[in-house]
Each structure stands twice: as structure tokens, then as C-alpha cells.
Amino acid sequence: MPKPLIGLTTYLTDAQWGEWELPAALLPAAYISCLQVAGGHVVLLPPDAPEVAADVVARLDAIVLTGGEDVDPALYGAQPHPCTGPPVRERDRWERAVLAAGLARDVPVLGVCRGMQLMNVHAGGTLIQHLPDEVGHHGHNPYGGHFAPHAVTTVPGTRIGALLPGTRQVATHHHQAVASLGAGLVVSARTADGTIEAIESNRHRFVVGVQWHPEMAFDSAVVYALVAAAGSTANATPDRTVERKARARRSSPDVTVSTPVS
């Protein structure tokens, strides 16, 4: 049985390596390694034209919307807070298109940190732009450039509640959070201060967002559940493998094939 193919969105930013300093599409390797260990194949999805998202998603068995920069407040009708980072509109446009295509095909989706926030905004929800203003402390992001453990309590009867029952430590690093919840989403975890730490769709078979970072190995159950759901996507229809082989052959300059009409 082939391993499922999982697409991960990436940053598009300036980076330095060796003697080079150039614009780069990049992602922390922990995202990749945790999915590989869980049994998935990984492909990176740097920002692209939104109109190609549906074709890209058609080749995938699952999607991970990764962490990163703040979502543009204009997408949920707000003015930027002084602590909100500059908008990265190219990434916002691309990831919303990838998410929309994934939802339309009912492809499993995991949103991590920014990814969860983008899921909520896409569903019509809003964000708290600077969490310390609301909760009165910096416990969700205590050290710049470092993940810190904090406790979340999951909601019984939800998918996250089944995967991670009760209260446990997770890896946190965020200064924004969900405010009003988007349509079709339910809360599946909170912290003691009331901050929403996980959401999931009640309209799709596996669409989950976590405010923490499961790639840091605090809760591999979430990653394994995504890969399992991706595996069911890969084998959901008998012609899935045939479809992929046909795509590969059509993309070869040396082979011409006719596509059967169903």
C-alpha cells in the first residue's frame, strides 16, 4: 500500500545559508520529520497563484497549514494591532486557496498555530491580535524564538478530545488566538485562562486546528491521526492510483495517452 502524500505550506522569506542570502521557501524540518516517522510522504507547497491550488490539492492525500506570520487582519475586517506583524498577503491568498480546495474535496487538513487561525478566519471567524491584552500574561509566548510547555484541556466528544483526553502539556509559541469562532467549527481544547487551543470542523471527516505545535513531539497522536486519515484518502476510491499514474504519464514529454471518458 503506498504511503499517503501530504502537502505542507511554507514560508516565503529571506534566508541565509553558507555564503548565500536569498529569498527562500522554507519550513522547520520538524514538520517534515514527524510526518515521515508517522508514515507519510511529504511535499512542500510554497506560495503560488491561488488559481492552481485545486490542481495541486487534487494530487494530495492531506494538507498541513503550518505556523508562521500573523494572518492579515483585513481578512477578518479588523485594523492591525501595534503588535501584529506585517501582512504576508501572498501566503494568505495561497493558503486560503489550498484550504478551500481541500475542504471542497474533503481532504484531511491539519492547521498548526497560524494554520488554525487561518482556518478560523476562512470560516468567517475573527482573531485576538495580541493575547496578553486579553489574558493579562505572556504564558502563551514567554520566550522569543523558543517553544514553551503549557497545559491544555480537551473537550470530550471531539476528535481532539478522543486523541488527547484530559489535560496535558503541549508546545506553545503564539501571541494571537481565536476570538469569534467561524461557521461549522467547534472548540475542542482550551487553556485554563479560556484561550481556544484547538478547533475542528463538524462538516468534514478530518479538519482539525491546534494552536500548539505537535511537530515538536509533545502529542504525536495528532500527527499519526492525520497520516491515518490521509491513508484512507489515498485508498478511498479504486481509481486513485490509476489517476495518479495517468497524471504522471500525461506530464511526460515522451508519452502520449488518451484519457478515458467516464
N, C-alpha and C positions, 0 to 999 in steps of 0.2 A: 504494500500500500504506500503510495507516495506521500511524502511529508507535505503538510499544508504550506502554502506560500502566503506570508504575512508582510504587508506593506507598512513601513514606519515613516511618518513625516519627519522632516529635518529642518534645522535652522538654515538660513542663507545669510552668511555674515562674513566679515573679515576674519582671517585666521592666520596664524604663524606656525610654520614647521620648518626645521632645518634653516636654510638660508632664504626661505620663501615667506612672503606675506601677501596674500591674495584673497579675493572673495572665495568662499568655500561653502559647499553644502556639507554640514557636519552634524554629528549626533554622538553623545556619550556612548562608549562601547557597551556599557552595562545593559542598555536596551537590547542590543543585538545578542549578546551572550546569553541573557536569561531566556530569550525565546528559542535560541538554538538548543540550550540544555533541555528545555521543555518539549523539544521535538519538532520545532518549526524551521522552515527555510525563511530567510529574511531578504527583503528588497527595500532599498531606501527610496523615498518619494520626495525629492527636493521640490520646492515651489515651481509650478509650471502654469500654463494657461488653463484657467478653470474649465474651458470647453473640452479639454482632453481627459478630464477626471473620470468620466463614465467609462471610457475605453480602458483606462488604467485599472479601475476597480473591477471591471469585468474579468480581469486576469488574476485577481487575488481571492484568497480564501478568508482573510481577515484584515483588519486595519487597526493600527495603533496611532492615535493622535498624541504626540509626545509633548513633553513640557517645553517651557521656553518663555518668550517675551509676553508681556501683557497684551490681552486682546484689546483692540481699538474700541474705546468707549462709545464712539459714534455708532457702532453696530447695535448698541442697546439704548441709544438715544440719550447718552449722558455726556457731560463735559468732562474733560480729563482732570483728575485729581493731581495736585502738585507732585505726589509720589508715584503716579502712574508713568510707566516708561513710554518712550516714543512709539507711535504705532508702526507696525510692520505689516502694511496692508497687503503686500504681495503674498505673504504667508497666510494671512487671514482669508484672503479670497480663495487661495488654492485649497486650504484645509476645509473650508466650508463646502467647497465643491466636491472634494473627496468624501466628506461626511454625507452630503446629500445623496451622492451616488451609492454609497454603502447602505444607507437607510432604504433607498429605493429597491435595492437587490436583497435586502435583509442579510447582508454580510455581517458577521460578528465585528463589533467595534469596542475597543478599549481606549478611553480617554484618560490621560495621565496629567494631573495638575492643570496646566494651561489647556490641555486637551479636554478635560472635564468641563472647564469654564466655557470653552468654545462650543461644546455640545449643548450646554445650557442656553447660551446666547442664541445659537442656531434654532433652538426650540422656542424662542421668544422670551427667555428669562433675562435677568439682569445680574450684575456683579457688584459686590462690595469692593471698591477700588483700593482701599487701604485698611486692612483688617484691624490693626491696632486702634484705629479710631472707633471701632465698634466694640471690641472686646476688652480694650484697656491694657493690653500687654503684647509682648513680642514673642510669645511662646510658639507661634507657628513658623517663625523665621528668625530664630535667635542669633544665628551666626551667618554672616555673609559668606557665600561660597562653600557652605557645609550643610549636609543634611543632619537633622537632629531627631531623636525619637520623641514621639508624644503618643498619648493614648486616644484611641477612637473606640466608640461603642456602636456595633452594628445593629440593624433593625431586624428582628425576627420576621420571617416570612418573605424576605427579599433574597435575591440571588447572592448578594454580598453577605447577608446575614447567614446564609447556609454555608458559604465558603469560609467565613471568618466569624464564627459565632462568639458573642460576648464582647468583652473589652480586651484590646491588645495594643501593643506598641507598633507604630508604623514610622517610616522615614518621612519627615516633613521639611519643606522649604517653600513657603508661599506667603505673599503678603496680600493676596486677593482671594476672594471666595464667592460662592453663590449667594445672591441676595434673594430675589424672587425666582421661583422655580419655573422652568419652561414647561410648555404643554406636553403631556404624555410622559413626564418624568416623575419619579418618586424618590424620596430621600431614603438611602439605605445605610448611612452611618453619620454620626455626629461626634464632636468632641464635647467635653464637659461644659465648655463655655457656649455651647449651642451651635457652633460653626458646622455647616454642612460639609461632610468629608467624603461622601460617596453618593452617587445618584445612579439610577438605571431606568431604562425605558420599559413601560408596560405595554408597548405596542410591537416590540421586536423580540426575537428569540435570545439575542445576547448583545445588548448595547449597554455598557457599563462605564461609568466615570469614577475615578478615585482622585481625591485631592492630594494624596500622598504619592510616593514613588515605589511601586512594587518591584521595579527593576533592581532596587538596592537589596533584594533578598530578604526583606522583612516578612513578606507574605507571598511566597511563590505560588500559593493556591490560586491566586487571581490569574497569574500568567499561565499556569497549567490549564485552567478552565478556558481561557481564551484559545489556547492551542487545540484543546479538545473540541471546542465549538468550531474552530477553523477546519479541523479534520472532518467534521460532519458536513461542512460546506463543500469541501473537496470531493466528497463521495455522495453528495445529496442526489445527484442525477447520474444515470448511467453514461450519458454522453459528455460528462465533464472532461475526462481525459481526452476523448476524441476531439472535443472543441479546442483544447489547448494544442494538440498535435496539429490540427488544421491551421491554427493561427501561426504556429512556427513554420509550417510549410509555405503558407502564403507570404511570409516575410522573407523567405529565401529567394535570392535573385536567380537561382539555378533550377527552381522547381515551379511549375505552373499546375494548379489544381482547380477543379471546378467545385463550387460549394453547392452541396445538395440543397434542394428546396424542400422544406418540411410542410 
